[in-house]
Structures are given as structure tokens and as C-alpha cells.
Amino acid sequence: MHSPRTRTELLRCRETLAQAEVSDELRELAEELLERLLGMHDARRLNGPVFLLALDSLELVPGLQVCVEALRAAVLREVDA
């Protein structure tokens, strides 16, 4: 959960969200969730089940499916390691 790759994917997802065509409310919620995940990652407090649950929510945001798949793959690699 705390690898540089995971952080890079979180930042990529945040950049993708900035370009996504979504409502202001949905963008704000997704931004808050991504910022929370980044903060937990940096504090080394992010664990697999919590991360995967958050990704289920982010996956519902139009335009984020590809970056969420990359994040999910990164998390599953770390959980399986």
C-alpha cells in the first residue's frame, strides 16, 4: 500500500479526475477521497481492505475506471507480496 508506484497511480488518478466531465459535487467528493488516500499513504496508514473499498467508490466516477484498475492492480500486488 505504501510503494512509490501506488502513490504515482494515486496522483495519476487525481490528474485524470481534473480532466473528467463530472458534476462539481462528484468531483469534490472524488477529490476529497483521493486526498484522504494520499494522506493515509504518506502516513503509512493505508491498508489493503480500506484501499480496495475506496477504489470501489472511485470506480463509479465516470472517466476514472482505467486509473482505478491500475490502482487496484498495484494494491493487489502489494497484498499478495
ChimeraX attribute file (.defattr): number of C-alpha atoms within 10 A of each C-alpha:
attribute: neighborCount
match mode: 1-to-1
recipient: residues
	/A:1	22
	/A:2	17
	/A:3	13
	/A:4	11
	/A:5	14
	/A:6	20
	/A:7	18
	/A:8	13
	/A:9	18
	/A:10	21
	/A:11	16
	/A:12	17
	/A:13	23
	/A:14	20
	/A:15	14
	/A:16	14
	/A:17	23
	/A:18	12
	/A:19	10
	/A:20	14
	/A:21	12
	/A:22	14
	/A:23	9
	/A:24	9
	/A:25	9
	/A:26	16
	/A:27	17
	/A:28	13
	/A:29	14
	/A:30	22
	/A:31	18
	/A:32	12
	/A:33	17
	/A:34	20
	/A:35	15
	/A:36	14
	/A:37	20
	/A:38	20
	/A:39	13
	/A:40	16
	/A:41	20
	/A:42	15
	/A:43	10
	/A:44	12
	/A:45	12
	/A:46	17
	/A:47	15
	/A:48	14
	/A:49	11
	/A:50	11
	/A:51	17
	/A:52	16
	/A:53	10
	/A:54	17
	/A:55	21
	/A:56	13
	/A:57	13
	/A:58	23
	/A:59	16
	/A:60	13
	/A:61	19
	/A:62	13
	/A:63	17
	/A:64	21
	/A:65	16
	/A:66	12
	/A:67	22
	/A:68	24
	/A:69	14
	/A:70	17
	/A:71	24
	/A:72	19
	/A:73	13
	/A:74	17
	/A:75	22
	/A:76	14
	/A:77	11
	/A:78	15
	/A:79	12
	/A:80	6
	/A:81	6
